[in-house]
Amino acid sequence: MIYDVIIIGGGPAGLSAALYFGRGLKRALIIDEDKPRNIVTHETHSYLTQDRVTPQTFRKRAREDALKYEGNTLLNDRVTAIQQHNDGFIVQTPAGQFQSKQVLVASGLIEQLPAIKNIEHYYGQSVFYCPWCDGWEMRSKKLAVINPDERVLHMVMLLSNWTNQLEVFTDGHDDLTKESKKVLEDKNIPYHLEKIDEMSGEKGQLKAIRMAGGETVEVEVAFTYVHWNTNYEFLSGLDVEWDENNRFVLSQFGETSVKGLYVAGEAKDNFGSQLIAAAANGGEVAGFMMTGQIQEAFNKEV
Ligand SMILES: Cc1cc2nc3c(=O)[nH]c(=O)nc-3n(C[C@H](O)[C@H](O)[C@H](O)COP(=O)(O)OP(=O)(O)OC[C@H]3O[C@@H](n4cnc5c(N)ncnc54)[C@H](O)[C@@H]3O)c2cc1C
């Protein structure tokens, strides 16, 4: 069987695309390893009609919507390789090989936390990166802003919307300009240039940050920098073009330099966004992909 499309990733981008494909009478295989980035949190925020549901509930509902349509099939598996074959693709997983006319990469971001001891115990519960996602819950709390470079000033500015108890940690870097330091000083925001040694707390609740020199600062919440990339190993067999910021080079319709290979959701920008943006983009790109397929069929029939 040749699927119209194989969707790699069953997050909001992939499932929203699947919903569109299902309603477009297409056969879509969604291959999802089911490791969404936000699984570390207890609640998802800011998605209209789904505000404050758990990530698991969000996924369950999204899957139910997509799988209502008989053309859609979900496989819980990991894509390990893709090859071009005739005018389409062969997608490889440990379970086997699957063939399709088009492929949509909706595999999100590969996320890497800074090398701070114990950070993983608090990430998603009292350590976050996105003020729009989790700022409201953290309002009025004593908040650490962790970022090694000048972007820390931008985060401080944003987070000042939710609390006036801010404290900056550059994690061993001294890249702040004199002007930035003066802004922090004028606003009575303490800053620490030392390397962070360890986070400590209890049951996911951050309580303190200890610096390499031994000083400990009590905080309730932290907003930290993280590293992202979309350089998935499974793409290595394709001649995919990337720009200087490690983003896919894409057409306005979300198509990569490889004909028939599209990208949607956070993978598109190589930057963290939000559930609603990923879902919207998944649907939009699915529409463009189907238009291509429908047009080809229509032209053949003439
Ligand atoms: C701590 C935290 C809190 C957040 N809170 C919020 C919030 O409150 N509100 C909000 O709007 N957003 C929030 N986000 C952001 C949100 O999670 C993302 O914007 C959203 O998940 C991106 O959707 P996506 O479909 O692009 O990718 P994802 O949701 O990450 O889905 C990608 C899917 O692809 C799968 N996959 C990857 N590689 C493969 C492969 N090789 N084979 C098969 N499957 C694969 C993954 O397992 C995953 O299931 C938060 C993120 C984090 C980390």
The ligand as an ORCA input file, in Angstrom:
! r2SCAN-3c Opt
* xyz 0 1
  C       8.274     22.630     29.780
  C       7.395     22.983     28.618
  C       6.171     23.600     28.840
  C       5.361     23.965     27.771
  N       4.155     24.525     28.031
  C       3.365     24.905     27.014
  C       2.096     25.511     27.276
  O       1.673     25.630     28.412
  N       1.365     25.941     26.206
  C       1.820     25.802     24.907
  O       1.104     26.214     23.991
  N       3.003     25.199     24.645
  C       3.779     24.760     25.663
  N       4.989     24.163     25.399
  C       5.455     24.080     23.992
  C       4.771     22.917     23.250
  O       5.073     21.702     23.890
  C       5.266     22.903     21.814
  O       5.043     24.176     21.222
  C       4.534     21.848     20.969
  O       4.585     20.580     21.586
  C       5.155     21.761     19.558
  O       4.377     20.881     18.791
  P       5.009     19.978     17.623
  O       3.865     19.195     17.088
  O       5.793     20.829     16.700
  O       6.068     19.031     18.368
  P       5.873     17.986     19.580
  O       4.655     18.281     20.370
  O       7.175     17.948     20.297
  O       5.614     16.620     18.845
  C       6.626     15.982     18.099
  C       6.356     14.487     18.130
  O       7.226     13.857     17.182
  C       7.716     12.669     17.765
  N       8.963     12.279     17.088
  C      10.162     12.918     17.102
  N      11.044     12.231     16.370
  C      10.395     11.140     15.893
  C      10.787     10.037     15.084
  N      12.036      9.904     14.618
  N       9.853      9.081     14.802
  C       8.592      9.173     15.271
  N       8.178     10.199     16.050
  C       9.068     11.162     16.355
  C       7.928     13.027     19.233
  O       8.024     11.867     20.035
  C       6.653     13.846     19.489
  O       5.580     13.009     19.881
  C       5.799     23.734     26.441
  C       7.019     23.076     26.211
  C       7.807     22.702     27.285
  C       9.127     22.004     27.025
*
